[in-house]
Amino acid sequence: MMTWMVVIGILYTVMMVCVWYNEGQTPFFKTKKKQTVSKFSIIISFKNEAENLPRLIDSLQQLDYPTNAFEIIMVDDHSDDDSYKIVACQEKIKLLKNNGHGKKQALQTGIFHAQYEWLVSIDADCELSRGYLQTLNSFIVENQPVMILGPVRYFDTKRFLEQFQQFEFLCLQAFTMVSAGFGKPFLANGANFVFRKHSFETVGGYEGNMDIASGDDVFLLQKFAREFPGKIYFIKSRSAIVKTQASLTWKALVQQKIRWAGKSKRGGQITAKWVGIMMVFTHISLLYALFNFRLFYWFIVLKFLVDTLCLYRTNTFYRARLFWWYYPLSFIIYPFYLVLIFILALKGRYRWKGKTFRS
């Protein structure tokens, strides 16, 4: 067992040090004033988001960008609360109803009606900065991408549950940034996802995975990565950060993670699978170490240090309000949580938006 723990400890440390180092090497993007003005179609699918829509709409109204260079399309995915009424009151928003069912169908409905080349996918529980489109425009003019992976973080709260998710999510964002920098992106988030309409049509859009309830981001990323290698970028700019809502209950969080984990069953890059396997084995080993502390305390200390270094560096960019005294408890809980997700994901059943799905 000692040999196994040493091998896992070395591999995990090397992986996290590589993430830590390359994240620091990723340059910040500075928005520049450009004469060229890209045109954007912001597309938002929503279902029963009455509580979150006012905040999103307010941030959309505050966007500092020529009004004739972007449009906002919101697609109602059969809401049964006041969501539709809230959006219907907005004059500058094109409101549509989903032609089918589910998020992908809703997004596809919006994309069909989009009149501009650059499509911006944003979730309904998000908030954008005033300079969001200005930054995207500057980045597009300078880099000529076909897809942009935007930074995402959760809103700041003091509750332990949200802090626990913030710690985990910032780590995922670090992998998103670094993998894109290596030209091998394997993570994306539909809360901040930008791509060209023509390229979307070239890869066949969401065809091939329409039967899966989620995955509008990762599956599309995989198609783009195969078709347009080297043309997918992560934008490291604070004005491009989109804030989103964390899960409000442990039950909702577990269901969300089962849904995310289920995507790995449908293809995916070797790198993504290797990282996933590495994470699972590392945290199974950590569980063993926690119950055999006197023998494997070094493993716990080593992992705690490399995780903390990576999280600290990631947050120098995201500037989330972290309550670090929660971190040791999160560190102890996390292996139990991850192994539980792994076991439940094997069953492939989860609840989302009030319905039960199989991955």
Buried (B, 14 or more C-beta within 10 A) or exposed (E): EEEEBEEBBEBBBEBBEEBBEBBEEBEEBEBEEBEEBBBBBBBBBBBBBBBBBEBBBEBBEEBEBEEEBBBBBBBBBBBEEBBBEBBEEBEEBBBBEBEEEBBBBBBBBBBEEBEBBBBBBBBBBBBBBEBBBBBBBBBBBEEEBBBBBBBBBBBBBEEEBBBBBBBBBBBBBBBBBBBBBEEBBBBBBBBBBBBBBEBBEBBEBBEBBBEBBBBBBBBBBBBBBEEBEEBBBBBBBBBBBBBBBBBEEEEBBBBBBBBBBBBBEBBBBEBBEEBBEBBBBBBBBBBBBBEBEEEBEEBBEBBBEBBBBBBEBBBEBBEBEBBEEBBEEBBBEBBEBBBEBBEBBEEEEBBBBEEEBEB
